[in-house]
Amino acid sequence: MLQSMRDNLKGTAAIIVAGFFGFIMVIGGIDFFTGASGGAADAVAEVNGEKITNLDLQRAIQNRRNMIMSQYGENVPADLLSDEQLREPVLRQLVSSSVMRQAAQDSGMVMSAAAIDREIVQIPGFQVGGKFDAQVYRDALRRMGYSAVGFRQVMERDLVMQQYIDGITNSAFTTRADAERVVAVSMEERDFDYVILPVQQLLDETTVSDSEVEEYYQDNQDRFQRPEQVAIEYIELTPELFADSIDVSEQDVRAQYEQELASFQAKTRRRAAHILLEGDNAGKVAEVQAKLNAGEDFAELAKSYSDDLGSRDEGGDLGFTSGDVFPESFEEALASLEVGQVSGPVTTDSGTHFIKLLEVENAEPPSYEERKDAIAAQLRSAEAEREFVGALERLADLAYNADTLAGPAEELGVPLQTSELFSRQGGAGIAANDKVVAAAFAPEVKEDGNTSDVINLTDNHSVVLRVVEHKTAGIYPLEEVKPQIVERLKREKASEQLATRAKELKAQLEEGGDFAELAEASELTLETSDKTRRGGFGQRGEIIAKAFELPAPDSRGERITTFAVSDGDQVVLKLRSVNPGQLSRQSSEQRRALIQQLASISGGAELAAVQRYLSDEADIELAEQ
Amino acid sequence: MADHLTEQEQIETLKRWWAENGKGIVTGVVLALAGYFGYQWWQNSERAKAEEASNLYQNFVEAVSANGGEPDNKQMTTAKSISQQLKDEFPKGIYASHAALRLAAEAAEENDLESAEKELQWVLDNTQEETLKLLAKRRLAAVMAARGKPDEGLKLLEGAVPSSFAALFAETRGDILLQKGEEAGARAAYQQALAQLLPEQAESAQLLRLKAESLSAQDDGAEDKSEAQGGENEVEPADAGAEESSEQ
């Protein structure tokens, strides 16, 4: 049951629950207190007198971070995961779930001990091999700093909150009549014809006077706001920059290959089996030794004597070791054996072992020819990496206080690059990077003309920059924007001219003219659009939207309209028929899916309303940060 | 004072004092103990009752969600009988209301509007929770309208509504008005819903906009506005976006 409840989770609820369980799963080894400001027990918010502590907040931020990372991988920009970015939304969510939780408990929802147990044993973080493990559970609780009782209380609170939320969302529904009305609109189909009168053909013969341009420029100053802009020169360092100029001698490649060969041979892998006798039982040891000497089957003996539960049913098989898996005395004994041979008793901390060497694996080392390209590339990139690091250190010194970056660039033998002007919104190329933009607009760089610090964009990509041009915010001069204004005014004029023709066409249509013939006479293409649904992109989307704005044709006949689309083209459109969507025409699966979707949207909106209502009623205090 | 009395006299004084006050003290202690244990017992029994209701509700949800939300007849019978038990034994409890809300949804899904109405009315009459009352009202209004009683539905939606529920109520009012053929009123209601929508209800916006837009088209039927639509749109050059970035 609770599984199905969880499947139905949506939105906030899912995040709260996933956050909670996710937290338990990832708990190992996380130090919650890193980056925490203030004491762990300090309240960051109070909801109806119930405290949300700094520790709660830090835990929740860490959960959210882990969730984002598990969802989007490691490539999420670091500042999206920073405490500052996550703090506010996470705190808001904590407050709102605290409100819900209290509402659930105040309403009288509880969980019996048995019900809580049923949930605890299902949490993957407390399981080993898919089964609940009491020891793992106790360890996890200790790591999280919960007592058993405390943890059960937390579980109860979260479970009743979930019950409360599910009670609202899972009981939402849509009546058949409402669904029919929605389908009538959303799946409505319209049949219409239209012609496009292209503005392009009129543009060349349209003229715009300077005074018109000037007037438009003066009347629309707000359209020509120019943001503050800078252009930079910069030195960009990456290891690749150095890789090309590095020669790797064949001698070095050979030497590296020899080394690989040596370590390769060291990696002989041996497959061991053992019989383990725990404790100090000399009698048993002697007994097994005797049976081994008598030639009894090792695997059978392992089965009946070995105290190693993990291996005894597999004939004592422990798998492969490269010499570093087992204790030293074990490995030494194993290494001295021939395949099939069994050792005498060997003692380790675990007890006494009889060891059998099952198999030796000596993989063939790859040939020099096979490896040389890869090795050369490896050496080159390692050397490039070294030069990169060296250059990076020198760059910091060279660039500091430099009047221009040309000197440092030459010194390091790397190119000096320049950017176009860009605003705080960023620009093309290097200016697309937020860190670069932030550095360029820092006052000491932008205004004082200093070089920036070395900015590490990634581990292998660093930049130093200097502002070479700084334009304060203002209004673009007329000369710069004139071509755009001319273009715009031309389109407007041409479009107006076209509108007259479009209206003539419309009038002819209304007098009963044949659309196809009229179109042909005007050298226009008649487009027929049957069974068209809402939506669509670009010009076609605009035309469809207009076609759907028209009232349905009535007894007076078809609906004809003219309108301009955003690029200035004029359209004459004749709406022939309107067919509302019909729920009964859908397959039963589609019907069910649609009704479920409507119910789910409704349930989501109702949950949001309840949440807002409770928050409005609650006494919420946020501590000053 | 005790210094001047003999041992015998002290005992006498104690005895007299006990004869006067002993009964009162014993009664007091007994009462206090009874009160303490009584309160404990009461609390435990309240908790036990609440847990019983919770367990019943979990069994209910399990039955009603069986087969991936498609319970068979037997499971539905089980669900209904548990719901009845909750109503009988814990009528003011939250779980009885939640079960009734869920049964109403199941009934509405089967187009059994009579049962849906009954369940929702029960919630409205019995629940102690203001939020559930508001939810039940809105849902009941939709069901009543679907049963051919739009005016009764509208009546439920009248009166002051907390701002958090304003959009929901307005949307349902729009649906009912539309059903009655009052398109202008419906459009106004949808527009009100859009205006009062909470940020967390963004998912509903698209649907509301669609409903409102379809009505503006229908409603203009009387007068033909298309004349005015020609050429009035502001024309933008194809490279309109270039202004802001012309210098880059």
Interface residues (C-beta under 8 A of the other chain):
Chain A: M1 S4 M5 G11 T12 A103 S107 G108 M109 V110 M111 S112 A115 Q163 D166 G167 I168 N170 S171 A172 F173 T174 T175 R176 A177 D178 R181 V182 V185 S186 E188 R223 F224 Q225 R226 P227 Q229 E420 L421 F422 G427 A428 K471 Y476 E480 V481 Q484 E487 R488 R491 E492 S495 E496 A499 A502 K503 K506 R534 K546 F548 E549 L550 P551 A552 D554 R559 I560 T561 T562 F563 A564 V565 S566 D567 G568 Q570 I595 L598 A599 I601 S602 G604 A605 E606 A608 A609 V610 Q611 R612 Y613 L614 D616
Chain B: R47 A50 E51 A53 S54 N55 Y57 Q58 V61 E62 S65 G68 G69 G93 I94 Y95 H98 L101 R102 A104 A105 A108 E109 N111 L113 A116 Q128 E129 E130 T131 L134 L135 R138 R139 A142 V143 A145 A146 P162 S163 S164 F165 A167 L168 D175 L178 Q179 L198 E200 Q201 E203 S204 L207 L210 K211 E213 S214 S216 A217 Q218 D219 D220 G221 D224 S226 Q229 G230 G231 E232 N233 V235 E236 P237 A238 D239 A240 A242 E243 E244 S246 E247 Q248
